[in-house]
Amino acid sequence: MAELRLPTTLPPLFPGLPRKLDVDAATVQEAIDRLDERWPGLRDRLCEPGPALRPHINVYVDRERAGLDTGLDARSRVDVIAAITGG
């Protein structure tokens, strides 16, 4: 199972959602789908219709920039990072 790490902004919005969890998925999209099955609405926080990652969401798989179609293996580490902007 891939190890998934989420930004600190998400767990307060979804009761019981840990910041770090293991997920059985073949792609980033499938990992997000698995999370959305357990915590409905989570996909909408990470993805736009299309589907595409929201502009302020960055995903890295094993330290490489990734997209929804990026493959995962049992030892992958997936980091979901929310960009911070301001003025």
CYANA upper distance limits for C-alpha pairs under 8 A (distance plus 0.5 A):
  1 MET  CA     22 ASP  CA      6.19
  1 MET  CA     23 VAL  CA      5.83
  1 MET  CA     24 ASP  CA      5.24
  1 MET  CA     25 ALA  CA      7.72
  1 MET  CA     73 ASP  CA      7.61
  1 MET  CA     74 ALA  CA      4.78
  1 MET  CA     75 ARG  CA      7.00
  1 MET  CA     76 SER  CA      8.18
  2 ALA  CA     22 ASP  CA      6.02
  2 ALA  CA     23 VAL  CA      5.89
  2 ALA  CA     24 ASP  CA      6.80
  2 ALA  CA     25 ALA  CA      7.73
  2 ALA  CA     72 LEU  CA      7.28
  2 ALA  CA     73 ASP  CA      6.87
  2 ALA  CA     74 ALA  CA      5.53
  2 ALA  CA     75 ARG  CA      6.00
  2 ALA  CA     76 SER  CA      5.29
  2 ALA  CA     77 ARG  CA      6.34
  2 ALA  CA     78 VAL  CA      7.56
  3 GLU  CA     20 LYS  CA      7.59
  3 GLU  CA     21 LEU  CA      6.35
  3 GLU  CA     22 ASP  CA      5.05
  3 GLU  CA     23 VAL  CA      6.96
  3 GLU  CA     75 ARG  CA      7.81
  3 GLU  CA     76 SER  CA      6.76
  3 GLU  CA     77 ARG  CA      5.30
  3 GLU  CA     78 VAL  CA      6.53
  4 LEU  CA     20 LYS  CA      6.14
  4 LEU  CA     21 LEU  CA      5.86
  4 LEU  CA     22 ASP  CA      6.37
  4 LEU  CA     23 VAL  CA      7.33
  4 LEU  CA     77 ARG  CA      6.53
  4 LEU  CA     78 VAL  CA      5.18
  4 LEU  CA     79 ASP  CA      6.56
  4 LEU  CA     80 VAL  CA      8.14
  5 ARG  CA     19 ARG  CA      6.14
  5 ARG  CA     20 LYS  CA      4.98
  5 ARG  CA     21 LEU  CA      7.18
  5 ARG  CA     77 ARG  CA      8.28
  5 ARG  CA     78 VAL  CA      6.64
  5 ARG  CA     79 ASP  CA      5.41
  5 ARG  CA     80 VAL  CA      6.59
  6 LEU  CA     10 LEU  CA      7.52
  6 LEU  CA     19 ARG  CA      5.47
  6 LEU  CA     20 LYS  CA      6.85
  6 LEU  CA     79 ASP  CA      6.91
  6 LEU  CA     80 VAL  CA      5.60
  6 LEU  CA     81 ILE  CA      7.32
  7 PRO  CA     19 ARG  CA      7.30
  7 PRO  CA     80 VAL  CA      6.71
  7 PRO  CA     81 ILE  CA      6.05
  7 PRO  CA     82 ALA  CA      6.78
  8 THR  CA     12 PRO  CA      8.41
  8 THR  CA     19 ARG  CA      7.29
  9 THR  CA     13 LEU  CA      8.03
 10 LEU  CA     14 PHE  CA      7.23
 10 LEU  CA     17 LEU  CA      8.36
 10 LEU  CA     19 ARG  CA      8.41
 11 PRO  CA     15 PRO  CA      7.17
 11 PRO  CA     16 GLY  CA      7.80
 11 PRO  CA     17 LEU  CA      5.57
 11 PRO  CA     18 PRO  CA      6.64
 11 PRO  CA     19 ARG  CA      6.96
 12 PRO  CA     17 LEU  CA      8.46
 14 PHE  CA     39 TRP  CA      6.94
 14 PHE  CA     42 LEU  CA      8.32
 17 LEU  CA     39 TRP  CA      8.01
 23 VAL  CA     31 ALA  CA      6.81
 23 VAL  CA     34 ARG  CA      7.90
 24 ASP  CA     31 ALA  CA      7.54
 24 ASP  CA     74 ALA  CA      8.15
 25 ALA  CA     30 GLU  CA      5.90
 25 ALA  CA     31 ALA  CA      5.61
 25 ALA  CA     34 ARG  CA      8.16
 25 ALA  CA     72 LEU  CA      7.28
 25 ALA  CA     73 ASP  CA      8.38
 26 ALA  CA     30 GLU  CA      6.88
 26 ALA  CA     31 ALA  CA      7.97
 26 ALA  CA     71 GLY  CA      6.18
 26 ALA  CA     72 LEU  CA      5.54
 26 ALA  CA     73 ASP  CA      7.09
 27 THR  CA     31 ALA  CA      6.81
 27 THR  CA     68 LEU  CA      7.28
 27 THR  CA     69 ASP  CA      6.27
 27 THR  CA     70 THR  CA      5.91
 27 THR  CA     71 GLY  CA      4.80
 27 THR  CA     72 LEU  CA      5.65
 28 VAL  CA     32 ILE  CA      6.79
 28 VAL  CA     66 ALA  CA      8.49
 28 VAL  CA     67 GLY  CA      7.46
 28 VAL  CA     68 LEU  CA      5.37
 28 VAL  CA     69 ASP  CA      6.67
 28 VAL  CA     70 THR  CA      6.30
 28 VAL  CA     71 GLY  CA      7.14
 28 VAL  CA     72 LEU  CA      7.43
 29 GLN  CA     33 ASP  CA      6.69
 29 GLN  CA     68 LEU  CA      5.14
 29 GLN  CA     69 ASP  CA      6.79
 29 GLN  CA     70 THR  CA      8.50
 30 GLU  CA     34 ARG  CA      6.66
 31 ALA  CA     35 LEU  CA      6.88
 32 ILE  CA     36 ASP  CA      6.64
 32 ILE  CA     42 LEU  CA      8.36
 32 ILE  CA     43 ARG  CA      6.65
 33 ASP  CA     37 GLU  CA      6.76
 33 ASP  CA     43 ARG  CA      7.38
 34 ARG  CA     38 ARG  CA      7.31
 35 LEU  CA     39 TRP  CA      6.39
 35 LEU  CA     40 PRO  CA      8.27
 35 LEU  CA     42 LEU  CA      7.44
 35 LEU  CA     43 ARG  CA      8.10
 36 ASP  CA     40 PRO  CA      5.18
 36 ASP  CA     41 GLY  CA      6.68
 36 ASP  CA     42 LEU  CA      5.73
 36 ASP  CA     43 ARG  CA      6.03
 41 GLY  CA     45 ARG  CA      7.41
 42 LEU  CA     46 LEU  CA      7.23
 43 ARG  CA     47 CYS  CA      6.19
 44 ASP  CA     48 GLU  CA      7.06
 45 ARG  CA     54 ARG  CA      8.36
 46 LEU  CA     53 LEU  CA      6.43
 46 LEU  CA     54 ARG  CA      6.27
 46 LEU  CA     57 ILE  CA      6.88
 47 CYS  CA     51 PRO  CA      6.87
 47 CYS  CA     52 ALA  CA      5.90
 47 CYS  CA     53 LEU  CA      4.76
 47 CYS  CA     54 ARG  CA      5.44
 48 GLU  CA     52 ALA  CA      5.74
 48 GLU  CA     53 LEU  CA      6.43
 48 GLU  CA     54 ARG  CA      5.97
 52 ALA  CA     68 LEU  CA      7.60
 53 LEU  CA     57 ILE  CA      6.81
 53 LEU  CA     58 ASN  CA      8.23
 53 LEU  CA     67 GLY  CA      7.94
 53 LEU  CA     68 LEU  CA      7.66
 56 HIS  CA     82 ALA  CA      6.22
 56 HIS  CA     83 ALA  CA      5.47
 56 HIS  CA     84 ILE  CA      8.04
 57 ILE  CA     80 VAL  CA      7.45
 57 ILE  CA     81 ILE  CA      6.32
 57 ILE  CA     82 ALA  CA      5.20
 57 ILE  CA     83 ALA  CA      6.63
 58 ASN  CA     65 ARG  CA      8.00
 58 ASN  CA     66 ALA  CA      8.29
 58 ASN  CA     80 VAL  CA      6.39
 58 ASN  CA     81 ILE  CA      5.58
 58 ASN  CA     82 ALA  CA      6.72
 58 ASN  CA     83 ALA  CA      7.61
 59 VAL  CA     65 ARG  CA      6.57
 59 VAL  CA     66 ALA  CA      5.88
 59 VAL  CA     67 GLY  CA      7.27
 59 VAL  CA     78 VAL  CA      7.45
 59 VAL  CA     79 ASP  CA      6.17
 59 VAL  CA     80 VAL  CA      5.12
 59 VAL  CA     81 ILE  CA      6.69
 60 TYR  CA     64 GLU  CA      5.58
 60 TYR  CA     65 ARG  CA      4.96
 60 TYR  CA     66 ALA  CA      5.54
 60 TYR  CA     78 VAL  CA      6.17
 60 TYR  CA     79 ASP  CA      5.65
 60 TYR  CA     80 VAL  CA      7.13
 61 VAL  CA     65 ARG  CA      7.01
 61 VAL  CA     66 ALA  CA      6.44
 61 VAL  CA     70 THR  CA      8.35
 61 VAL  CA     72 LEU  CA      8.11
 61 VAL  CA     76 SER  CA      7.01
 61 VAL  CA     77 ARG  CA      6.14
 61 VAL  CA     78 VAL  CA      5.08
 61 VAL  CA     79 ASP  CA      7.01
 62 ASP  CA     76 SER  CA      6.45
 62 ASP  CA     77 ARG  CA      5.68
 62 ASP  CA     78 VAL  CA      6.98
 63 ARG  CA     77 ARG  CA      8.42
 63 ARG  CA     79 ASP  CA      8.46
 66 ALA  CA     70 THR  CA      6.24
 72 LEU  CA     76 SER  CA      6.27
